[in-house]
Amino acid sequence: MPASLLIPYAVVDAEHQALIEILNPALQAIQSARNPEAHILYPFLESLREGLRQHFAYEEQEMAKLEYPDLAQHKVHHAKCVMRLDEICDAVTTGEKKPDKHLLDELYDMIIDDIIRADSGFKSFLHAQNICVHS
């Protein structure tokens, strides 16, 4: 992940990277199949769903511990992300969305949007408080 996307809060940054890395083997699975079917994405979607929920819980816990003033708004953003991922998973299951690169781009964009838009406030807060957690 580019340094510009780092928070810097080591566990949060590592979790962001892990979420992105779930999509890489999913892309390989799609590209290696002649006519990819939805079921090949199910394990990746479930990993992403679980990883996202765990990440959001940890991030919110750390924000609460640090008394991040925009935590309530951040929780709303997280809930919307979970809802969006659930909608995408349902659309794949019902066949409304194809298991293709466009779908993975949508998932990638969702993660990057969380890192760039939502977490930028937390990043600014950490810098203002002179907080940097490397390990």
DSSP file with accessible surface (Angstrom, degrees, kcal/mol):
  #  RESIDUE AA STRUCTURE BP1 BP2  ACC     N-H-->O    O-->H-N    N-H-->O    O-->H-N    TCO  KAPPA ALPHA  PHI   PSI    X-CA   Y-CA   Z-CA
    1    1 A M              0   0   64      0, 0.0     5,-0.1     0, 0.0    16,-0.1   0.000 360.0 360.0 360.0 137.4    0.0    0.0    0.0
    2    2 A P    >   -     0   0   78      0, 0.0     3,-2.1     0, 0.0     4,-0.4  -0.265 360.0-121.3 -60.3 145.5    1.4    3.4   -0.8
    3    3 A A  G >  S+     0   0   79      1,-0.3     3,-1.6     2,-0.2     0, 0.0   0.812 109.9  68.2 -57.8 -29.6    2.8    5.4    2.1
    4    4 A S  G 3  S+     0   0   89      1,-0.3    -1,-0.3     3,-0.0     0, 0.0   0.725  97.7  53.0 -65.4 -19.4    0.3    8.2    1.4
    5    5 A L  G <  S+     0   0   27     -3,-2.1    -1,-0.3     8,-0.0    -2,-0.2   0.526  83.3 110.3 -92.6  -6.0   -2.5    5.8    2.5
    6    6 A L    <   -     0   0   64     -3,-1.6     4,-0.1    -4,-0.4    -3,-0.0  -0.424  51.6-162.2 -71.1 147.1   -0.9    5.0    5.8
    7    7 A I        -     0   0    2      2,-0.2    -1,-0.1    -2,-0.1   119,-0.1   0.915  42.4-118.0 -76.8 -48.9   -2.7    6.4    8.9
    8    8 A P  S    S+     0   0   26      0, 0.0   125,-1.4     0, 0.0     2,-0.3   0.486  81.7 114.2 -94.3 110.8    0.0    5.8   10.7
    9    9 A Y  B  >  -a  133   0A  13    123,-0.2     4,-2.7     1,-0.1     3,-0.5  -0.852  59.4-143.7-146.1 101.0   -1.4    3.4   13.2
   10   10 A A  H  > S+     0   0   23    123,-3.4     4,-2.6    -2,-0.3     5,-0.2   0.784  93.4  42.9 -46.8 -50.8    0.3    0.0   12.6
   11   11 A V  H  > S+     0   0   55    124,-0.3     4,-2.5     2,-0.2    -1,-0.3   0.927 116.3  48.6 -66.9 -41.1   -2.5   -2.4   13.2
   12   12 A V  H  > S+     0   0    0     -3,-0.5     4,-2.5     2,-0.2    -2,-0.2   0.939 112.8  48.4 -63.1 -44.7   -5.0   -0.3   11.3
   13   13 A D  H  X S+     0   0   17     -4,-2.7     4,-2.3     1,-0.2    -2,-0.2   0.918 111.6  49.7 -61.8 -41.8   -2.6    0.0    8.4
   14   14 A A  H  X S+     0   0   62     -4,-2.6     4,-2.5    -5,-0.3    -1,-0.2   0.893 110.4  50.4 -65.0 -38.5   -1.9   -3.7    8.4
   15   15 A E  H  X S+     0   0   46     -4,-2.5     4,-2.2     2,-0.2    -1,-0.2   0.899 108.3  52.4 -67.1 -39.5   -5.7   -4.5    8.4
   16   16 A H  H  X S+     0   0    0     -4,-2.5     4,-2.0     1,-0.2    -2,-0.2   0.941 111.3  47.4 -58.4 -46.6   -6.2   -2.1    5.5
   17   17 A Q  H  X S+     0   0   51     -4,-2.3     4,-2.5     1,-0.2    -2,-0.2   0.913 109.8  52.7 -61.7 -42.7   -3.5   -4.0    3.6
   18   18 A A  H  X S+     0   0   50     -4,-2.5     4,-1.0     1,-0.2    -1,-0.2   0.887 107.0  52.7 -62.8 -37.8   -5.0   -7.4    4.5
   19   19 A L  H >X S+     0   0    5     -4,-2.2     4,-0.6     1,-0.2     3,-0.6   0.929 111.1  46.4 -63.6 -43.5   -8.4   -6.3    3.2
   20   20 A I  H >X S+     0   0   17     -4,-2.0     3,-1.3     1,-0.2     4,-0.7   0.908 107.2  58.4 -64.4 -39.2   -6.9   -5.3   -0.1
   21   21 A E  H 3< S+     0   0  100     -4,-2.5    -1,-0.2     1,-0.3     3,-0.2   0.706  92.5  67.9 -68.3 -18.2   -4.9   -8.5   -0.3
   22   22 A I  H <X S+     0   0   33     -4,-1.0     4,-0.8    -3,-0.6    -1,-0.3   0.864  98.7  53.5 -64.8 -31.5   -8.1  -10.6   -0.1
   23   23 A L  H <X S+     0   0   12     -3,-1.3     4,-2.3    -4,-0.6    -1,-0.2   0.755  93.2  70.3 -78.5 -25.1   -9.0   -9.3   -3.5
   24   24 A N  H  X S+     0   0   88     -4,-0.7     4,-2.0    -3,-0.2    -1,-0.2   0.956 103.0  40.4 -61.4 -51.7   -5.7  -10.3   -5.3
   25   25 A P  H  > S+     0   0   53      0, 0.0     4,-2.4     0, 0.0    -1,-0.2   0.836 111.9  59.0 -67.5 -25.8   -6.4  -14.1   -5.3
   26   26 A A  H  X S+     0   0    0     -4,-0.8     4,-2.2     2,-0.2    -2,-0.2   0.928 105.7  48.3 -64.9 -41.6  -10.0  -13.4   -6.1
   27   27 A L  H  X S+     0   0   46     -4,-2.3     4,-2.8     1,-0.2     5,-0.2   0.924 111.0  50.7 -63.1 -42.6   -8.8  -11.6   -9.3
   28   28 A Q  H  X S+     0   0  130     -4,-2.0     4,-2.0     1,-0.2    -2,-0.2   0.903 109.1  51.4 -61.7 -40.8   -6.6  -14.6  -10.1
   29   29 A A  H  X S+     0   0   24     -4,-2.4     4,-0.8     2,-0.2    -1,-0.2   0.913 112.7  45.6 -63.5 -41.0   -9.4  -17.0   -9.6
   30   30 A I  H >< S+     0   0   14     -4,-2.2     3,-0.6     1,-0.2    -2,-0.2   0.928 113.7  48.6 -67.2 -44.5  -11.6  -15.0  -12.0
   31   31 A Q  H 3< S+     0   0  129     -4,-2.8    -1,-0.2     1,-0.2    -2,-0.2   0.806 109.5  52.3 -68.6 -28.3   -8.9  -14.6  -14.6
   32   32 A S  H 3< S+     0   0  100     -4,-2.0     2,-0.3    -5,-0.2    -1,-0.2   0.666  95.8  81.9 -84.3 -13.5   -8.0  -18.3  -14.6
   33   33 A A  S << S-     0   0   34     -4,-0.8     0, 0.0    -3,-0.6     0, 0.0  -0.719  70.6-146.1 -92.7 139.0  -11.6  -19.5  -15.1
   34   34 A R  S    S+     0   0  238     -2,-0.3    -1,-0.1     1,-0.3    -4,-0.0   0.956  97.9   9.8 -64.9 -54.1  -13.0  -19.5  -18.6
   35   35 A N  S    S-     0   0  139      2,-0.0    -1,-0.3     0, 0.0    -5,-0.0  -0.763  90.4-147.6-125.9  84.7  -16.5  -18.6  -17.5
   36   36 A P        -     0   0   41      0, 0.0     2,-0.3     0, 0.0    -6,-0.1  -0.254  10.5-153.7 -60.7 135.2  -16.3  -17.7  -13.9
   37   37 A E    >   -     0   0  123     61,-0.1     3,-1.7     1,-0.1     4,-0.4  -0.760  27.3-108.2-107.1 157.8  -19.3  -18.5  -11.8
   38   38 A A  G >> S+     0   0   21     -2,-0.3     3,-2.2     1,-0.3     4,-0.8   0.834 110.2  69.5 -54.3 -36.6  -20.4  -16.7   -8.6
   39   39 A H  G 34 S+     0   0  105      1,-0.3     3,-0.5     2,-0.2    -1,-0.3   0.770  87.7  64.9 -60.9 -24.2  -19.4  -19.6   -6.4
   40   40 A I  G <4 S+     0   0   41     -3,-1.7     4,-0.3     1,-0.2    -1,-0.3   0.784 104.3  47.6 -70.1 -20.2  -15.7  -19.1   -7.0
   41   41 A L  T <> S+     0   0    1     -3,-2.2     4,-2.9    -4,-0.4     3,-0.3   0.661  86.4  89.4 -90.9 -16.1  -16.0  -15.7   -5.3
   42   42 A Y  H  X S+     0   0   88     -4,-0.8     4,-2.6    -3,-0.5     5,-0.2   0.891  87.4  48.0 -52.9 -48.2  -17.9  -16.9   -2.2
   43   43 A P  H  > S+     0   0   79      0, 0.0     4,-2.2     0, 0.0    -1,-0.2   0.908 114.9  46.6 -61.8 -37.1  -14.9  -17.7   -0.1
   44   44 A F  H  > S+     0   0   49     -3,-0.3     4,-2.6    -4,-0.3    -2,-0.2   0.906 112.1  49.8 -70.3 -41.1  -13.3  -14.3   -0.9
   45   45 A L  H  X S+     0   0    6     -4,-2.9     4,-2.8     2,-0.2    -1,-0.2   0.908 111.8  48.2 -64.5 -40.1  -16.5  -12.4   -0.2
   46   46 A E  H  X S+     0   0  103     -4,-2.6     4,-2.7    -5,-0.3     5,-0.2   0.900 111.7  49.9 -67.4 -39.7  -16.9  -14.1    3.1
   47   47 A S  H  X S+     0   0   64     -4,-2.2     4,-2.9    -5,-0.2    -2,-0.2   0.915 113.0  47.0 -62.2 -42.3  -13.2  -13.4    4.0
   48   48 A L  H  X S+     0   0    0     -4,-2.6     4,-2.8     2,-0.2     5,-0.2   0.928 111.8  50.4 -65.9 -42.3  -13.7   -9.8    3.0
   49   49 A R  H  X S+     0   0   39     -4,-2.8     4,-2.1     2,-0.2    -2,-0.2   0.947 115.7  41.7 -61.2 -47.2  -17.0   -9.5    5.0
   50   50 A E  H  X S+     0   0  101     -4,-2.7     4,-2.5     2,-0.2     5,-0.2   0.920 115.5  50.1 -67.9 -43.4  -15.4  -11.0    8.1
   51   51 A G  H  X S+     0   0   18     -4,-2.9     4,-2.6    -5,-0.2    -2,-0.2   0.905 110.7  49.8 -62.1 -40.1  -12.2   -9.0    7.7
   52   52 A L  H  X S+     0   0    3     -4,-2.8     4,-2.8    -5,-0.2     5,-0.2   0.930 111.3  48.3 -65.8 -44.2  -14.1   -5.8    7.3
   53   53 A R  H  X S+     0   0   96     -4,-2.1     4,-2.2    -5,-0.2    -2,-0.2   0.922 114.1  46.1 -64.1 -43.1  -16.3   -6.3   10.4
   54   54 A Q  H  X S+     0   0  115     -4,-2.5     4,-2.5     2,-0.2    -1,-0.2   0.916 113.4  50.0 -64.8 -42.0  -13.2   -7.2   12.5
   55   55 A H  H  X S+     0   0    2     -4,-2.6     4,-3.1    -5,-0.2     5,-0.2   0.936 111.0  48.1 -62.3 -47.1  -11.3   -4.2   11.2
   56   56 A F  H  X S+     0   0    8     -4,-2.8     4,-2.6     1,-0.2     5,-0.2   0.910 111.4  50.7 -62.0 -41.5  -14.2   -1.8   11.8
   57   57 A A  H  X S+     0   0   57     -4,-2.2     4,-2.1    -5,-0.2    -1,-0.2   0.935 114.1  44.2 -61.8 -45.4  -14.6   -3.1   15.4
   58   58 A Y  H  X S+     0   0   53     -4,-2.5     4,-2.6     2,-0.2     5,-0.2   0.938 113.7  49.8 -64.2 -47.0  -10.9   -2.8   16.1
   59   59 A E  H  X S+     0   0    0     -4,-3.1     4,-2.6     1,-0.2    -2,-0.2   0.924 112.2  47.6 -60.2 -44.4  -10.7    0.7   14.6
   60   60 A E  H  X S+     0   0   44     -4,-2.6     4,-2.4    -5,-0.2    -1,-0.2   0.886 110.5  52.8 -64.8 -37.2  -13.7    1.9   16.5
   61   61 A Q  H  X S+     0   0  121     -4,-2.1     4,-2.3    -5,-0.2    -2,-0.2   0.933 111.8  45.2 -63.1 -44.3  -12.3    0.5   19.7
   62   62 A E  H  X S+     0   0    7     -4,-2.6     4,-2.1     2,-0.2    -2,-0.2   0.896 111.7  52.1 -67.4 -40.0   -9.0    2.3   19.2
   63   63 A M  H  <>S+     0   0    0     -4,-2.6     5,-2.9    -5,-0.2     4,-0.3   0.902 110.4  48.8 -62.5 -41.2  -10.8    5.5   18.3
   64   64 A A  H ><5S+     0   0   51     -4,-2.4     3,-1.2     3,-0.2    -2,-0.2   0.925 109.8  51.6 -63.5 -43.6  -12.9    5.3   21.5
   65   65 A K  H 3<5S+     0   0  135     -4,-2.3    -1,-0.2     1,-0.3    -2,-0.2   0.870 113.7  44.0 -61.1 -36.9   -9.7    4.7   23.5
   66   66 A L  T 3<5S-     0   0   46     -4,-2.1    -1,-0.3    -5,-0.1    -2,-0.2   0.422 112.7-121.2 -88.1   0.4   -8.1    7.8   22.0
   67   67 A E  T < 5 -     0   0  161     -3,-1.2    -3,-0.2    -4,-0.3    -2,-0.1   0.896  35.6-167.7  58.2  46.1  -11.3    9.8   22.4
   68   68 A Y    > < -     0   0   15     -5,-2.9     3,-1.4     1,-0.2    -1,-0.2  -0.483  14.6-144.6 -64.4 121.1  -11.6   10.5   18.7
   69   69 A P  T 3  S+     0   0   97      0, 0.0     3,-0.3     0, 0.0    -1,-0.2   0.739  93.2  51.3 -68.6 -21.6  -14.3   13.3   18.5
   70   70 A D  T 3> S+     0   0   76      1,-0.2     4,-2.3     2,-0.1     5,-0.2   0.093  72.1 116.9-101.3  23.8  -15.8   12.1   15.2
   71   71 A L  H <> S+     0   0   27     -3,-1.4     4,-2.7     1,-0.2     5,-0.2   0.903  71.8  54.2 -60.1 -42.7  -16.3    8.5   16.3
   72   72 A A  H  > S+     0   0   76     -3,-0.3     4,-1.6     1,-0.2    -1,-0.2   0.933 111.7  44.5 -60.1 -45.0  -20.1    8.5   16.0
   73   73 A Q  H  > S+     0   0  141      1,-0.2     4,-2.0     2,-0.2    -1,-0.2   0.881 112.0  53.6 -65.3 -37.5  -19.9    9.8   12.4
   74   74 A H  H  X S+     0   0    9     -4,-2.3     4,-2.5     1,-0.2    -2,-0.2   0.891 105.0  54.1 -65.9 -38.8  -17.2    7.2   11.6
   75   75 A K  H  X S+     0   0  102     -4,-2.7     4,-2.5     2,-0.2    -1,-0.2   0.884 106.2  52.7 -61.7 -38.5  -19.4    4.4   13.0
   76   76 A V  H  X S+     0   0   80     -4,-1.6     4,-2.2     2,-0.2    -1,-0.2   0.925 108.7  50.0 -63.0 -43.8  -22.2    5.5   10.6
   77   77 A H  H  X S+     0   0   41     -4,-2.0     4,-2.2     1,-0.2    -2,-0.2   0.930 110.3  50.4 -59.1 -45.4  -19.7    5.3    7.7
   78   78 A H  H  X S+     0   0    3     -4,-2.5     4,-2.5     1,-0.2    -2,-0.2   0.916 108.4  51.9 -59.8 -43.9  -18.7    1.8    8.8
   79   79 A A  H  X S+     0   0   61     -4,-2.5     4,-2.4     1,-0.2    -1,-0.2   0.902 109.2  50.6 -61.1 -39.1  -22.3    0.7    9.0
   80   80 A K  H  X S+     0   0  132     -4,-2.2     4,-2.6     2,-0.2    -1,-0.2   0.887 109.3  51.2 -66.1 -38.7  -22.9    2.0    5.4
   81   81 A C  H  X S+     0   0    8     -4,-2.2     4,-2.7     2,-0.2    -2,-0.2   0.923 110.7  47.9 -63.3 -44.7  -19.8    0.1    4.2
   82   82 A V  H  X S+     0   0   29     -4,-2.5     4,-2.6     2,-0.2    -2,-0.2   0.924 112.8  49.2 -62.3 -42.5  -21.0   -3.2    5.8
   83   83 A M  H  X S+     0   0  107     -4,-2.4     4,-2.4     2,-0.2    -2,-0.2   0.920 111.1  49.6 -63.4 -42.0  -24.4   -2.6    4.3
   84   84 A R  H  X S+     0   0   86     -4,-2.6     4,-2.4     2,-0.2    -2,-0.2   0.923 111.3  48.7 -63.5 -43.5  -22.9   -2.0    0.8
   85   85 A L  H  X S+     0   0    2     -4,-2.7     4,-2.8     1,-0.2    -1,-0.2   0.922 110.3  51.5 -63.5 -41.6  -20.8   -5.1    1.0
   86   86 A D  H  X S+     0   0   39     -4,-2.6     4,-2.5     1,-0.2    -1,-0.2   0.908 110.0  49.8 -60.3 -41.6  -23.8   -7.1    2.1
   87   87 A E  H  X S+     0   0  119     -4,-2.4     4,-2.4     2,-0.2    -1,-0.2   0.907 111.3  48.5 -63.6 -41.7  -25.7   -5.7   -0.9
   88   88 A I  H  X S+     0   0    4     -4,-2.4     4,-2.1     2,-0.2    -2,-0.2   0.935 111.8  49.3 -64.1 -45.2  -22.9   -6.6   -3.3
   89   89 A C  H  X S+     0   0    1     -4,-2.8     4,-2.5     1,-0.2    -2,-0.2   0.915 111.8  48.7 -60.7 -43.3  -22.6  -10.2   -1.8
   90   90 A D  H  X S+     0   0   92     -4,-2.5     4,-2.5     1,-0.2     6,-0.3   0.904 109.5  52.6 -62.8 -40.4  -26.4  -10.6   -2.2
   91   91 A A  H  X>S+     0   0   10     -4,-2.4     6,-1.9     1,-0.2     5,-1.5   0.861 110.4  48.0 -66.0 -33.8  -26.2   -9.3   -5.8
   92   92 A V  H ><5S+     0   0    1     -4,-2.1     3,-0.8     4,-0.2    -1,-0.2   0.938 111.7  50.1 -69.2 -45.0  -23.5  -11.9   -6.6
   93   93 A T  H 3<5S+     0   0   84     -4,-2.5    -2,-0.2     1,-0.3    -1,-0.2   0.892 114.0  44.0 -61.1 -39.8  -25.5  -14.7   -5.0
   94   94 A T  H 3<5S-     0   0   89     -4,-2.5    -1,-0.3    -5,-0.2    -2,-0.2   0.524 115.4-113.4 -85.2  -6.0  -28.6  -13.8   -7.0
   95   95 A G  T <<5S+     0   0   57     -3,-0.8    -3,-0.2    -4,-0.5    -4,-0.1   0.499  84.1 120.6  88.4   3.8  -26.8  -13.4  -10.2
   96   96 A E  S   <S+     0   0  158     -5,-1.5     2,-0.4    -6,-0.3    -4,-0.2   0.806  77.3  43.2 -68.7 -30.2  -27.4   -9.6  -10.5
   97   97 A K  S    S-     0   0   67     -6,-1.9    -2,-0.2    -9,-0.1    -1,-0.1  -0.966  85.7-132.8-118.0 136.8  -23.7   -9.0  -10.5
   98   98 A K        -     0   0  157     -2,-0.4     2,-1.7     1,-0.1     5,-0.3  -0.587  24.5-112.3 -84.2 148.8  -21.2  -11.1  -12.4
   99   99 A P  S    S+     0   0   14      0, 0.0     2,-0.3     0, 0.0    -1,-0.1  -0.591  74.3 120.4 -78.1  86.7  -18.0  -12.4  -10.9
  100  100 A D  S  > S-     0   0   47     -2,-1.7     4,-1.8     1,-0.0     3,-0.4  -0.820  81.2 -85.0-140.6-178.5  -15.7  -10.2  -12.9
  101  101 A K  H  > S+     0   0  102     -2,-0.3     4,-2.8     1,-0.2     5,-0.2   0.848 121.7  60.4 -63.1 -33.2  -13.0   -7.6  -12.6
  102  102 A H  H  > S+     0   0  142      1,-0.2     4,-2.0     2,-0.2    -1,-0.2   0.901 104.4  49.9 -62.0 -39.0  -15.6   -4.8  -12.4
  103  103 A L  H  > S+     0   0    4     -3,-0.4     4,-2.1    -5,-0.3    -1,-0.2   0.933 111.5  47.5 -64.0 -46.0  -17.0   -6.4   -9.3
  104  104 A L  H  X S+     0   0    8     -4,-1.8     4,-2.9     1,-0.2    -2,-0.2   0.882 108.9  54.9 -65.4 -34.8  -13.6   -6.6   -7.7
  105  105 A D  H  X S+     0   0   57     -4,-2.8     4,-2.9     2,-0.2    -1,-0.2   0.902 106.6  51.8 -62.0 -39.8  -12.9   -3.0   -8.7
  106  106 A E  H  X S+     0   0   49     -4,-2.0     4,-1.8     2,-0.2    -2,-0.2   0.918 112.0  45.5 -63.3 -41.7  -16.1   -2.0   -6.9
  107  107 A L  H  X S+     0   0    1     -4,-2.1     4,-1.9     2,-0.2    -2,-0.2   0.920 113.3  49.7 -67.2 -43.5  -14.9   -3.8   -3.8
  108  108 A Y  H  X S+     0   0   98     -4,-2.9     4,-2.8     1,-0.2     5,-0.3   0.931 109.5  52.0 -60.2 -45.3  -11.5   -2.3   -4.0
  109  109 A D  H  X S+     0   0   92     -4,-2.9     4,-2.8     1,-0.2    -1,-0.2   0.871 106.3  54.6 -60.2 -37.6  -13.0    1.2   -4.4
  110  110 A M  H  X S+     0   0    3     -4,-1.8     4,-1.8     2,-0.2    -1,-0.2   0.928 111.4  44.1 -62.6 -43.5  -15.0    0.6   -1.3
  111  111 A I  H  X S+     0   0    3     -4,-1.9     4,-2.3     2,-0.2    -2,-0.2   0.943 115.3  47.3 -66.9 -47.4  -11.9   -0.2    0.7
  112  112 A I  H  X S+     0   0   24     -4,-2.8     4,-3.3     1,-0.2     5,-0.4   0.898 109.0  55.1 -63.2 -39.1   -9.9    2.6   -0.7
  113  113 A D  H  X>S+     0   0   45     -4,-2.8     4,-2.1    -5,-0.3     5,-1.2   0.913 108.0  49.6 -60.2 -40.9  -12.8    5.0   -0.1
  114  114 A D  I  <>S+     0   0    3     -4,-1.8     5,-2.3     3,-0.2     6,-0.2   0.936 115.0  43.9 -62.5 -44.6  -12.8    4.0    3.5
  115  115 A I  I  <5S+     0   0    5     -4,-2.3    -2,-0.2     3,-0.2    -1,-0.2   0.939 122.9  34.8 -67.6 -46.7   -9.1    4.6    3.8
  116  116 A I  I  <5S+     0   0   87     -4,-3.3     4,-0.3    -5,-0.2    -3,-0.2   0.961 130.4  24.5 -77.6 -51.7   -8.9    7.8    1.9
  117  117 A R  I  X5S+     0   0  181     -4,-2.1     4,-0.6    -5,-0.4     3,-0.3   0.977 129.1  32.8 -81.8 -59.2  -12.1    9.6    2.9
  118  118 A A  I >><S+     0   0   17     -5,-1.2     3,-0.6     1,-0.2     4,-0.6   0.918 122.8  43.9 -69.9 -42.1  -13.3    8.2    6.2
  119  119 A D  H 3><S+     0   0    0     -5,-2.3     4,-2.7    -6,-0.2    -1,-0.2   0.604  92.9  81.5 -82.8  -8.0   -9.9    7.5    7.8
  120  120 A S  H 3> S+     0   0   55     -4,-0.3     4,-2.5    -3,-0.3    -1,-0.2   0.886  91.4  52.3 -64.4 -34.8   -8.4   10.8    6.7
  121  121 A G  H <X S+     0   0   27     -3,-0.6     4,-2.3    -4,-0.6    -1,-0.2   0.907 110.3  47.5 -64.6 -40.9  -10.1   12.6    9.6
  122  122 A F  H  X S+     0   0    0     -4,-0.6     4,-2.8     2,-0.2    -2,-0.2   0.917 110.5  52.7 -65.8 -40.1   -8.6   10.0   12.0
  123  123 A K  H  X S+     0   0   56     -4,-2.7     4,-2.4     1,-0.2    -2,-0.2   0.932 110.1  47.6 -60.6 -45.5   -5.2   10.5   10.4
  124  124 A S  H  X S+     0   0   79     -4,-2.5     4,-2.7     1,-0.2    -1,-0.2   0.898 111.1  52.0 -62.5 -40.7   -5.4   14.2   10.9
  125  125 A F  H  X S+     0   0   30     -4,-2.3     4,-2.2     2,-0.2    -2,-0.2   0.930 109.1  49.6 -60.4 -46.4   -6.5   13.7   14.5
  126  126 A L  H  <>S+     0   0    0     -4,-2.8     5,-3.3     1,-0.2     4,-0.3   0.919 112.4  47.5 -60.4 -43.0   -3.5   11.4   15.1
  127  127 A H  H ><5S+     0   0  113     -4,-2.4     3,-1.2     3,-0.2    -1,-0.2   0.923 111.4  50.3 -64.2 -43.4   -1.1   14.0   13.6
  128  128 A A  H 3<5S+     0   0   81     -4,-2.7    -1,-0.2     1,-0.3    -2,-0.2   0.849 114.6  44.3 -63.8 -33.4   -2.7   16.8   15.6
  129  129 A Q  T 3<5S-     0   0  111     -4,-2.2    -1,-0.3    -5,-0.2    -2,-0.2   0.403 112.2-122.4 -88.5  -0.5   -2.3   14.7   18.8
  130  130 A N  T < 5 +     0   0  149     -3,-1.2     2,-0.5    -4,-0.3    -3,-0.2   0.899  58.9 153.2  57.2  44.5    1.2   13.7   17.8
  131  131 A I      < +     0   0   42     -5,-3.3     2,-0.4    -6,-0.1    -1,-0.2  -0.914  13.3 162.6-107.3 127.1    0.2   10.0   17.9
  132  132 A C        -     0   0   64     -2,-0.5     2,-0.6    -3,-0.1  -123,-0.2  -0.932  15.4-168.5-145.1 114.9    2.1    7.5   15.8
  133  133 A V  B     +a    9   0A  48   -125,-1.4  -123,-3.4    -2,-0.4  -122,-0.1  -0.927  11.7 170.3-111.2 110.1    1.9    3.8   16.5
  134  134 A H              0   0  151     -2,-0.6    -1,-0.1  -125,-0.2  -125,-0.1   0.646 360.0 360.0 -94.1 -20.4    4.4    1.8   14.5
  135  135 A S              0   0  133   -125,-0.0  -124,-0.3     0, 0.0  -125,-0.1  -0.753 360.0 360.0-130.3 360.0    4.2   -1.6   16.1
